[in-house]
Each structure stands twice: as structure tokens, then as C-alpha cells.
């Protein structure tokens, strides 16, 4: 990320789109720091154009 104040340091986003099977999904991984400075891996996934699932690990 360009902003030095951003807690997100690294981001990977993958898309799987298969119109024949009606599949439109995304998966992302982000490495970030929380308010206490702990490094966290955040996984985010879901269907394209719907609210994502979210899960974080310290």
C-alpha cells in the first residue's frame, strides 16, 4: 500500500470465474498490524458481488 499509515502491508487477491458453471469467487490474504502492533494474517473470501466471509489469525 502507498500510505505509510496503512496497517495493510501485503495483499494477495485471487479470482475464480467460470461462467459455464456459474462460479464467481474471490480469495484474498492480507498481512497487517492491529492496533497493538501484532502482525495478523487476514483471510477474506466469498462470491463476487456478495458480502465476504472474514477470518483473522494472530
PQR file of N, CA, C, O and H, with PARSE charges and radii, in Angstrom:
ATOM      1  N   UNK A   1       0.842  -1.166   0.000 -0.4000 1.5000
ATOM      2  CA  UNK A   1       0.000   0.000   0.000 -0.0000 2.0000
ATOM      3  C   UNK A   1       0.894   1.238   0.000  0.5500 1.7000
ATOM      4  O   UNK A   1       2.000   1.200   0.539 -0.5500 1.4000
ATOM      5  N   UNK A   2       0.438   2.307  -0.584 -0.4000 1.5000
ATOM      6  CA  UNK A   2       1.228   3.522  -0.687 -0.0000 2.0000
ATOM      7  C   UNK A   2       1.254   4.328   0.610  0.5500 1.7000
ATOM      8  O   UNK A   2       2.260   4.974   0.906 -0.5500 1.4000
ATOM      9  H   UNK A   2      -0.461   2.338  -1.022  0.4000 1.0000
ATOM     10  N   UNK A   3       0.183   4.305   1.379 -0.4000 1.5000
ATOM     11  CA  UNK A   3       0.082   5.101   2.598 -0.0000 2.0000
ATOM     12  C   UNK A   3       0.860   4.428   3.721  0.5500 1.7000
ATOM     13  O   UNK A   3       0.559   3.291   4.086 -0.5500 1.4000
ATOM     14  H   UNK A   3      -0.633   3.781   1.139  0.4000 1.0000
ATOM     15  N   UNK A   4       1.862   5.121   4.277 -0.4000 1.5000
ATOM     16  CA  UNK A   4       2.690   4.532   5.330 -0.0000 2.0000
ATOM     17  C   UNK A   4       1.902   4.283   6.608  0.5500 1.7000
ATOM     18  O   UNK A   4       2.322   3.467   7.428 -0.5500 1.4000
ATOM     19  H   UNK A   4       2.106   6.044   3.981  0.4000 1.0000
ATOM     20  N   UNK A   5       0.778   4.957   6.803 -0.4000 1.5000
ATOM     21  CA  UNK A   5      -0.045   4.766   7.997 -0.0000 2.0000
ATOM     22  C   UNK A   5      -0.977   3.569   7.869  0.5500 1.7000
ATOM     23  O   UNK A   5      -1.594   3.170   8.857 -0.5500 1.4000
ATOM     24  H   UNK A   5       0.437   5.620   6.137  0.4000 1.0000
ATOM     25  N   UNK A   6      -1.094   2.998   6.709 -0.4000 1.5000
ATOM     26  CA  UNK A   6      -1.991   1.868   6.494 -0.0000 2.0000
ATOM     27  C   UNK A   6      -1.485   0.642   7.244  0.5500 1.7000
ATOM     28  O   UNK A   6      -0.294   0.338   7.196 -0.5500 1.4000
ATOM     29  H   UNK A   6      -0.593   3.322   5.907  0.4000 1.0000
ATOM     30  N   UNK A   7      -2.385  -0.073   7.943 -0.4000 1.5000
ATOM     31  CA  UNK A   7      -1.956  -1.291   8.636 -0.0000 2.0000
ATOM     32  C   UNK A   7      -1.707  -2.459   7.684  0.5500 1.7000
ATOM     33  O   UNK A   7      -1.087  -3.448   8.075 -0.5500 1.4000
ATOM     34  H   UNK A   7      -3.353   0.174   7.982  0.4000 1.0000
ATOM     35  N   UNK A   8      -2.180  -2.360   6.439 -0.4000 1.5000
ATOM     36  CA  UNK A   8      -2.021  -3.451   5.482 -0.0000 2.0000
ATOM     37  C   UNK A   8      -0.654  -3.342   4.822  0.5500 1.7000
ATOM     38  O   UNK A   8      -0.327  -2.315   4.228 -0.5500 1.4000
ATOM     39  H   UNK A   8      -2.684  -1.556   6.122  0.4000 1.0000
ATOM     40  N   UNK A   9       0.144  -4.402   4.927 -0.4000 1.5000
ATOM     41  CA  UNK A   9       1.487  -4.397   4.366 -0.0000 2.0000
ATOM     42  C   UNK A   9       1.576  -5.202   3.069  0.5500 1.7000
ATOM     43  O   UNK A   9       2.246  -4.788   2.122 -0.5500 1.4000
ATOM     44  H   UNK A   9      -0.122  -5.236   5.410  0.4000 1.0000
ATOM     45  N   UNK A  10       0.917  -6.321   3.028 -0.4000 1.5000
ATOM     46  CA  UNK A  10       0.954  -7.164   1.831 -0.0000 2.0000
ATOM     47  C   UNK A  10      -0.452  -7.665   1.560  0.5500 1.7000
ATOM     48  O   UNK A  10      -1.223  -7.916   2.486 -0.5500 1.4000
ATOM     49  H   UNK A  10       0.373  -6.658   3.797  0.4000 1.0000
ATOM     50  N   UNK A  11      -0.786  -7.810   0.259 -0.4000 1.5000
ATOM     51  CA  UNK A  11      -2.132  -8.244  -0.114 -0.0000 2.0000
ATOM     52  C   UNK A  11      -2.049  -9.119  -1.356  0.5500 1.7000
ATOM     53  O   UNK A  11      -1.337  -8.796  -2.307 -0.5500 1.4000
ATOM     54  H   UNK A  11      -0.160  -7.606  -0.493  0.4000 1.0000
ATOM     55  N   UNK A  12      -2.777 -10.223  -1.343 -0.4000 1.5000
ATOM     56  CA  UNK A  12      -2.888 -11.117  -2.495 -0.0000 2.0000
ATOM     57  C   UNK A  12      -4.373 -11.370  -2.719  0.5500 1.7000
ATOM     58  O   UNK A  12      -5.080 -11.774  -1.796 -0.5500 1.4000
ATOM     59  H   UNK A  12      -3.356 -10.486  -0.571  0.4000 1.0000
ATOM     60  N   UNK A  13      -4.851 -11.135  -3.943 -0.4000 1.5000
ATOM     61  CA  UNK A  13      -6.258 -11.362  -4.274 -0.0000 2.0000
ATOM     62  C   UNK A  13      -6.320 -12.282  -5.482  0.5500 1.7000
ATOM     63  O   UNK A  13      -5.678 -12.026  -6.501 -0.5500 1.4000
ATOM     64  H   UNK A  13      -4.276 -10.807  -4.693  0.4000 1.0000
ATOM     65  N   UNK A  14      -7.094 -13.353  -5.366 -0.4000 1.5000
ATOM     66  CA  UNK A  14      -7.296 -14.304  -6.459 -0.0000 2.0000
ATOM     67  C   UNK A  14      -8.773 -14.334  -6.821  0.5500 1.7000
ATOM     68  O   UNK A  14      -9.631 -14.214  -5.947 -0.5500 1.4000
ATOM     69  H   UNK A  14      -7.616 -13.561  -4.539  0.4000 1.0000
ATOM     70  N   UNK A  15      -9.070 -14.493  -8.105 -0.4000 1.5000
ATOM     71  CA  UNK A  15     -10.449 -14.608  -8.580 -0.0000 2.0000
ATOM     72  C   UNK A  15     -10.610 -15.925  -9.325  0.5500 1.7000
ATOM     73  O   UNK A  15      -9.716 -16.349 -10.058 -0.5500 1.4000
ATOM     74  H   UNK A  15      -8.372 -14.590  -8.815  0.4000 1.0000
ATOM     75  N   UNK A  16     -11.761 -16.569  -9.131 -0.4000 1.5000
ATOM     76  CA  UNK A  16     -12.109 -17.747  -9.924 -0.0000 2.0000
ATOM     77  C   UNK A  16     -13.469 -17.461 -10.552  0.5500 1.7000
ATOM     78  O   UNK A  16     -14.482 -17.353  -9.861 -0.5500 1.4000
ATOM     79  H   UNK A  16     -12.487 -16.224  -8.535  0.4000 1.0000
ATOM     80  N   UNK A  17     -13.465 -17.341 -11.869 -0.4000 1.5000
ATOM     81  CA  UNK A  17     -14.699 -17.050 -12.596 -0.0000 2.0000
ATOM     82  C   UNK A  17     -14.867 -18.089 -13.693  0.5500 1.7000
ATOM     83  O   UNK A  17     -14.021 -18.220 -14.578 -0.5500 1.4000
ATOM     84  H   UNK A  17     -12.642 -17.429 -12.430  0.4000 1.0000
ATOM     85  N   UNK A  18     -15.975 -18.828 -13.623 -0.4000 1.5000
ATOM     86  CA  UNK A  18     -16.297 -19.847 -14.620 -0.0000 2.0000
ATOM     87  C   UNK A  18     -17.765 -19.671 -14.996  0.5500 1.7000
ATOM     88  O   UNK A  18     -18.640 -20.213 -14.319 -0.5500 1.4000
ATOM     89  H   UNK A  18     -16.662 -18.721 -12.904  0.4000 1.0000
ATOM     90  N   UNK A  19     -18.054 -18.919 -16.069 -0.4000 1.5000
ATOM     91  CA  UNK A  19     -19.445 -18.646 -16.445 -0.0000 2.0000
ATOM     92  C   UNK A  19     -20.255 -19.907 -16.744  0.5500 1.7000
ATOM     93  O   UNK A  19     -21.456 -19.943 -16.475 -0.5500 1.4000
ATOM     94  H   UNK A  19     -17.344 -18.478 -16.619  0.4000 1.0000
ATOM     95  N   UNK A  20     -19.620 -20.934 -17.293 -0.4000 1.5000
ATOM     96  CA  UNK A  20     -20.352 -22.161 -17.631 -0.0000 2.0000
ATOM     97  C   UNK A  20     -20.915 -22.841 -16.392  0.5500 1.7000
ATOM     98  O   UNK A  20     -21.998 -23.424 -16.442 -0.5500 1.4000
ATOM     99  H   UNK A  20     -18.645 -20.904 -17.511  0.4000 1.0000
ATOM    100  N   UNK A  21     -20.188 -22.770 -15.278 -0.4000 1.5000
ATOM    101  CA  UNK A  21     -20.647 -23.398 -14.036 -0.0000 2.0000
ATOM    102  C   UNK A  21     -21.266 -22.389 -13.070  0.5500 1.7000
ATOM    103  O   UNK A  21     -21.706 -22.757 -11.981 -0.5500 1.4000
ATOM    104  H   UNK A  21     -19.309 -22.296 -15.238  0.4000 1.0000
ATOM    105  N   UNK A  22     -21.300 -21.130 -13.468 -0.4000 1.5000
ATOM    106  CA  UNK A  22     -21.875 -20.098 -12.605 -0.0000 2.0000
ATOM    107  C   UNK A  22     -21.028 -19.797 -11.378  0.5500 1.7000
ATOM    108  O   UNK A  22     -21.558 -19.418 -10.334 -0.5500 1.4000
ATOM    109  H   UNK A  22     -20.943 -20.832 -14.353  0.4000 1.0000
ATOM    110  N   UNK A  23     -19.723 -19.962 -11.496 -0.4000 1.5000
ATOM    111  CA  UNK A  23     -18.820 -19.735 -10.368 -0.0000 2.0000
ATOM    112  C   UNK A  23     -18.171 -18.365 -10.518  0.5500 1.7000
ATOM    113  O   UNK A  23     -17.560 -18.067 -11.544 -0.5500 1.4000
ATOM    114  H   UNK A  23     -19.292 -20.270 -12.345  0.4000 1.0000
ATOM    115  N   UNK A  24     -18.310 -17.527  -9.479 -0.4000 1.5000
ATOM    116  CA  UNK A  24     -17.670 -16.207  -9.424 -0.0000 2.0000
ATOM    117  C   UNK A  24     -17.221 -16.011  -7.989  0.5500 1.7000
ATOM    118  O   UNK A  24     -17.992 -15.537  -7.155 -0.5500 1.4000
ATOM    119  H   UNK A  24     -18.807 -17.769  -8.646  0.4000 1.0000
ATOM    120  N   UNK A  25     -15.978 -16.372  -7.696 -0.4000 1.5000
ATOM    121  CA  UNK A  25     -15.481 -16.318  -6.326 -0.0000 2.0000
ATOM    122  C   UNK A  25     -14.177 -15.548  -6.241  0.5500 1.7000
ATOM    123  O   UNK A  25     -13.453 -15.414  -7.228 -0.5500 1.4000
ATOM    124  H   UNK A  25     -15.352 -16.757  -8.374  0.4000 1.0000
ATOM    125  N   UNK A  26     -13.884 -15.041  -5.044 -0.4000 1.5000
ATOM    126  CA  UNK A  26     -12.595 -14.400  -4.801 -0.0000 2.0000
ATOM    127  C   UNK A  26     -12.031 -14.897  -3.474  0.5500 1.7000
ATOM    128  O   UNK A  26     -12.772 -15.301  -2.578 -0.5500 1.4000
ATOM    129  H   UNK A  26     -14.472 -15.150  -4.242  0.4000 1.0000
ATOM    130  N   UNK A  27     -10.732 -14.859  -3.372 -0.4000 1.5000
ATOM    131  CA  UNK A  27      -9.995 -15.249  -2.174 -0.0000 2.0000
ATOM    132  C   UNK A  27      -8.896 -14.209  -1.981  0.5500 1.7000
ATOM    133  O   UNK A  27      -8.230 -13.839  -2.948 -0.5500 1.4000
ATOM    134  H   UNK A  27     -10.130 -14.530  -4.101  0.4000 1.0000
ATOM    135  N   UNK A  28      -8.693 -13.731  -0.758 -0.4000 1.5000
ATOM    136  CA  UNK A  28      -7.610 -12.776  -0.529 -0.0000 2.0000
ATOM    137  C   UNK A  28      -6.915 -13.073   0.790  0.5500 1.7000
ATOM    138  O   UNK A  28      -7.526 -13.571   1.735 -0.5500 1.4000
ATOM    139  H   UNK A  28      -9.234 -14.032   0.027  0.4000 1.0000
ATOM    140  N   UNK A  29      -5.631 -12.759   0.834 -0.4000 1.5000
ATOM    141  CA  UNK A  29      -4.812 -12.838   2.043 -0.0000 2.0000
ATOM    142  C   UNK A  29      -4.181 -11.474   2.247  0.5500 1.7000
ATOM    143  O   UNK A  29      -3.675 -10.867   1.303 -0.5500 1.4000
ATOM    144  H   UNK A  29      -5.135 -12.354   0.066  0.4000 1.0000
ATOM    145  N   UNK A  30      -4.211 -10.990   3.490 -0.4000 1.5000
ATOM    146  CA  UNK A  30      -3.570  -9.719   3.815 -0.0000 2.0000
ATOM    147  C   UNK A  30      -2.734  -9.906   5.070  0.5500 1.7000
ATOM    148  O   UNK A  30      -3.179 -10.537   6.029 -0.5500 1.4000
ATOM    149  H   UNK A  30      -4.622 -11.483   4.257  0.4000 1.0000
ATOM    150  N   UNK A  31      -1.532  -9.362   5.066 -0.4000 1.5000
ATOM    151  CA  UNK A  31      -0.702  -9.314   6.262 -0.0000 2.0000
ATOM    152  C   UNK A  31      -0.772  -7.883   6.758  0.5500 1.7000
ATOM    153  O   UNK A  31      -0.445  -6.946   6.030 -0.5500 1.4000
ATOM    154  H   UNK A  31      -1.171  -8.849   4.287  0.4000 1.0000
ATOM    155  N   UNK A  32      -1.206  -7.714   8.017 -0.4000 1.5000
ATOM    156  CA  UNK A  32      -1.384  -6.376   8.558 -0.0000 2.0000
ATOM    157  C   UNK A  32      -1.022  -6.347  10.030  0.5500 1.7000
ATOM    158  O   UNK A  32      -0.820  -7.391  10.650 -0.5500 1.4000
ATOM    159  H   UNK A  32      -1.473  -8.475   8.609  0.4000 1.0000
ATOM    160  N   UNK A  33      -0.940  -5.157  10.581 -0.4000 1.5000
ATOM    161  CA  UNK A  33      -0.711  -4.974  12.017 -0.0000 2.0000
ATOM    162  C   UNK A  33      -2.003  -4.465  12.650  0.5500 1.7000
ATOM    163  O   UNK A  33      -2.694  -3.620  12.080 -0.5500 1.4000
ATOM    164  H   UNK A  33      -1.104  -4.309  10.077  0.4000 1.0000
ATOM    165  N   UNK A  34      -2.323  -4.991  13.842 -0.4000 1.5000
ATOM    166  CA  UNK A  34      -3.501  -4.496  14.546 -0.0000 2.0000
ATOM    167  C   UNK A  34      -3.128  -3.267  15.374  0.5500 1.7000
ATOM    168  O   UNK A  34      -2.003  -2.778  15.271 -0.5500 1.4000
ATOM    169  H   UNK A  34      -1.762  -5.677  14.305  0.4000 1.0000
ATOM    170  N   UNK A  35      -4.038  -2.768  16.179 -0.4000 1.5000
ATOM    171  CA  UNK A  35      -3.798  -1.554  16.958 -0.0000 2.0000
ATOM    172  C   UNK A  35      -2.674  -1.706  17.977  0.5500 1.7000
ATOM    173  O   UNK A  35      -2.092  -0.711  18.411 -0.5500 1.4000
ATOM    174  H   UNK A  35      -4.952  -3.165  16.262  0.4000 1.0000
ATOM    175  N   UNK A  36      -2.366  -2.939  18.359 -0.4000 1.5000
ATOM    176  CA  UNK A  36      -1.323  -3.187  19.350 -0.0000 2.0000
ATOM    177  C   UNK A  36       0.006  -3.561  18.708  0.5500 1.7000
ATOM    178  O   UNK A  36       0.967  -3.868  19.413 -0.5500 1.4000
ATOM    179  H   UNK A  36      -2.839  -3.747  18.007  0.4000 1.0000
ATOM    180  N   UNK A  37       0.073  -3.541  17.373 -0.4000 1.5000
ATOM    181  CA  UNK A  37       1.314  -3.837  16.666 -0.0000 2.0000
ATOM    182  C   UNK A  37       1.528  -5.303  16.349  0.5500 1.7000
ATOM    183  O   UNK A  37       2.558  -5.667  15.782 -0.5500 1.4000
ATOM    184  H   UNK A  37      -0.707  -3.292  16.800  0.4000 1.0000
ATOM    185  N   UNK A  38       0.571  -6.154  16.706 -0.4000 1.5000
ATOM    186  CA  UNK A  38       0.680  -7.580  16.419 -0.0000 2.0000
ATOM    187  C   UNK A  38       0.456  -7.828  14.932  0.5500 1.7000
ATOM    188  O   UNK A  38      -0.468  -7.272  14.338 -0.5500 1.4000
ATOM    189  H   UNK A  38      -0.265  -5.858  17.167  0.4000 1.0000
ATOM    190  N   UNK A  39       1.297  -8.657  14.334 -0.4000 1.5000
ATOM    191  CA  UNK A  39       1.138  -8.997  12.920 -0.0000 2.0000
ATOM    192  C   UNK A  39       0.027 -10.026  12.794  0.5500 1.7000
ATOM    193  O   UNK A  39      -0.007 -11.007  13.537 -0.5500 1.4000
ATOM    194  H   UNK A  39       2.048  -9.108  14.817  0.4000 1.0000
ATOM    195  N   UNK A  40      -0.881  -9.801  11.853 -0.4000 1.5000
ATOM    196  CA  UNK A  40      -2.029 -10.693  11.656 -0.0000 2.0000
ATOM    197  C   UNK A  40      -2.137 -11.101  10.195  0.5500 1.7000
ATOM    198  O   UNK A  40      -1.839 -10.319   9.292 -0.5500 1.4000
ATOM    199  H   UNK A  40      -0.853  -9.004  11.250  0.4000 1.0000
ATOM    200  N   UNK A  41      -2.566 -12.337   9.979 -0.4000 1.5000
ATOM    201  CA  UNK A  41      -2.909 -12.816   8.647 -0.0000 2.0000
ATOM    202  C   UNK A  41      -4.429 -12.817   8.564  0.5500 1.7000
ATOM    203  O   UNK A  41      -5.094 -13.491   9.350 -0.5500 1.4000
ATOM    204  H   UNK A  41      -2.808 -12.972  10.712  0.4000 1.0000
ATOM    205  N   UNK A  42      -4.975 -12.071   7.624 -0.4000 1.5000
ATOM    206  CA  UNK A  42      -6.427 -11.974   7.469 -0.0000 2.0000
ATOM    207  C   UNK A  42      -6.815 -12.651   6.167  0.5500 1.7000
ATOM    208  O   UNK A  42      -6.325 -12.294   5.096 -0.5500 1.4000
ATOM    209  H   UNK A  42      -4.434 -11.523   6.986  0.4000 1.0000
ATOM    210  N   UNK A  43      -7.707 -13.640   6.275 -0.4000 1.5000
ATOM    211  CA  UNK A  43      -8.227 -14.328   5.086 -0.0000 2.0000
ATOM    212  C   UNK A  43      -9.614 -13.784   4.804  0.5500 1.7000
ATOM    213  O   UNK A  43     -10.416 -13.584   5.717 -0.5500 1.4000
ATOM    214  H   UNK A  43      -8.104 -13.930   7.145  0.4000 1.0000
ATOM    215  N   UNK A  44      -9.884 -13.549   3.545 -0.4000 1.5000
ATOM    216  CA  UNK A  44     -11.158 -12.997   3.124 -0.0000 2.0000
ATOM    217  C   UNK A  44     -11.590 -13.768   1.883  0.5500 1.7000
ATOM    218  O   UNK A  44     -10.782 -13.986   0.981 -0.5500 1.4000
ATOM    219  H   UNK A  44      -9.232 -13.711   2.804  0.4000 1.0000
ATOM    220  N   UNK A  45     -12.848 -14.181   1.824 -0.4000 1.5000
ATOM    221  CA  UNK A  45     -13.309 -14.946   0.676 -0.0000 2.0000
ATOM    222  C   UNK A  45     -14.797 -14.733   0.497  0.5500 1.7000
ATOM    223  O   UNK A  45     -15.487 -14.253   1.397 -0.5500 1.4000
ATOM    224  H   UNK A  45     -13.505 -14.004   2.556  0.4000 1.0000
ATOM    225  N   UNK A  46     -15.273 -15.093  -0.664 -0.4000 1.5000
ATOM    226  CA  UNK A  46     -16.706 -15.008  -0.907 -0.0000 2.0000
ATOM    227  C   UNK A  46     -17.021 -15.023  -2.384  0.5500 1.7000
ATOM    228  O   UNK A  46     -16.146 -15.217  -3.229 -0.5500 1.4000
ATOM    229  H   UNK A  46     -14.712 -15.482  -1.395  0.4000 1.0000
ATOM    230  N   UNK A  47     -18.284 -14.816  -2.674 -0.4000 1.5000
ATOM    231  CA  UNK A  47     -18.712 -14.718  -4.064 -0.0000 2.0000
ATOM    232  C   UNK A  47     -18.545 -13.282  -4.518  0.5500 1.7000
ATOM    233  O   UNK A  47     -18.712 -12.348  -3.734 -0.5500 1.4000
ATOM    234  H   UNK A  47     -18.995 -14.659  -1.988  0.4000 1.0000
ATOM    235  N   UNK A  48     -18.218 -13.112  -5.774 -0.4000 1.5000
ATOM    236  CA  UNK A  48     -18.078 -11.765  -6.319 -0.0000 2.0000
ATOM    237  C   UNK A  48     -19.446 -11.088  -6.248  0.5500 1.7000
ATOM    238  O   UNK A  48     -20.457 -11.674  -6.636 -0.5500 1.4000
ATOM    239  H   UNK A  48     -18.082 -13.870  -6.411  0.4000 1.0000
ATOM    240  N   UNK A  49     -19.469  -9.868  -5.757 -0.4000 1.5000
ATOM    241  CA  UNK A  49     -20.668  -9.042  -5.600 -0.0000 2.0000
ATOM    242  C   UNK A  49     -21.575  -9.481  -4.459  0.5500 1.7000
ATOM    243  O   UNK A  49     -22.765  -9.165  -4.476 -0.5500 1.4000
ATOM    244  H   UNK A  49     -18.648  -9.393  -5.442  0.4000 1.0000
ATOM    245  N   UNK A  50     -21.051 -10.202  -3.465 -0.4000 1.5000
ATOM    246  CA  UNK A  50     -21.810 -10.501  -2.253 -0.0000 2.0000
ATOM    247  C   UNK A  50     -20.920 -10.208  -1.049  0.5500 1.7000
ATOM    248  O   UNK A  50     -19.701 -10.144  -1.207 -0.5500 1.4000
ATOM    249  H   UNK A  50     -20.084 -10.458  -3.451  0.4000 1.0000
ATOM    250  N   UNK A  51     -21.478 -10.025   0.149 -0.4000 1.5000
ATOM    251  CA  UNK A  51     -20.644  -9.773   1.331 -0.0000 2.0000
ATOM    252  C   UNK A  51     -19.698 -10.944   1.594  0.5500 1.7000
ATOM    253  O   UNK A  51     -20.114 -12.101   1.525 -0.5500 1.4000
ATOM    254  H   UNK A  51     -22.468 -10.077   0.278  0.4000 1.0000
ATOM    255  N   UNK A  52     -18.432 -10.657   1.894 -0.4000 1.5000
ATOM    256  CA  UNK A  52     -17.440 -11.718   2.070 -0.0000 2.0000
ATOM    257  C   UNK A  52     -17.464 -12.348   3.448  0.5500 1.7000
ATOM    258  O   UNK A  52     -17.974 -11.771   4.408 -0.5500 1.4000
ATOM    259  H   UNK A  52     -18.094  -9.717   1.951  0.4000 1.0000
ATOM    260  N   UNK A  53     -16.891 -13.562   3.526 -0.4000 1.5000
ATOM    261  CA  UNK A  53     -16.576 -14.163   4.810 -0.0000 2.0000
ATOM    262  C   UNK A  53     -15.261 -13.556   5.270  0.5500 1.7000
ATOM    263  O   UNK A  53     -14.445 -13.146   4.445 -0.5500 1.4000
ATOM    264  H   UNK A  53     -16.476 -14.031   2.746  0.4000 1.0000
ATOM    265  N   UNK A  54     -15.048 -13.494   6.576 -0.4000 1.5000
ATOM    266  CA  UNK A  54     -13.837 -12.853   7.084 -0.0000 2.0000
ATOM    267  C   UNK A  54     -13.348 -13.618   8.299  0.5500 1.7000
ATOM    268  O   UNK A  54     -14.135 -13.974   9.176 -0.5500 1.4000
ATOM    269  H   UNK A  54     -15.711 -13.827   7.246  0.4000 1.0000
ATOM    270  N   UNK A  55     -12.052 -13.867   8.350 -0.4000 1.5000
ATOM    271  CA  UNK A  55     -11.484 -14.568   9.487 -0.0000 2.0000
ATOM    272  C   UNK A  55     -10.062 -14.075   9.688  0.5500 1.7000
ATOM    273  O   UNK A  55      -9.310 -13.958   8.720 -0.5500 1.4000
ATOM    274  H   UNK A  55     -11.412 -13.578   7.638  0.4000 1.0000
ATOM    275  N   UNK A  56      -9.684 -13.787  10.906 -0.4000 1.5000
ATOM    276  CA  UNK A  56      -8.343 -13.285  11.178 -0.0000 2.0000
ATOM    277  C   UNK A  56      -7.596 -14.188  12.144  0.5500 1.7000
ATOM    278  O   UNK A  56      -8.207 -14.838  12.992 -0.5500 1.4000
ATOM    279  H   UNK A  56     -10.295 -13.882  11.692  0.4000 1.0000
ATOM    280  N   UNK A  57      -6.277 -14.230  12.019 -0.4000 1.5000
ATOM    281  CA  UNK A  57      -5.422 -15.017  12.894 -0.0000 2.0000
ATOM    282  C   UNK A  57      -4.255 -14.166  13.336  0.5500 1.7000
ATOM    283  O   UNK A  57      -3.715 -13.392  12.545 -0.5500 1.4000
ATOM    284  H   UNK A  57      -5.780 -13.701  11.330  0.4000 1.0000
ATOM    285  N   UNK A  58      -3.860 -14.298  14.585 -0.4000 1.5000
ATOM    286  CA  UNK A  58      -2.679 -13.582  15.089 -0.0000 2.0000
ATOM    287  C   UNK A  58      -1.482 -14.502  15.083  0.5500 1.7000
ATOM    288  O   UNK A  58      -0.388 -14.093  15.470 -0.5500 1.4000
ATOM    289  H   UNK A  58      -4.299 -14.927  15.227  0.4000 1.0000
TER
END
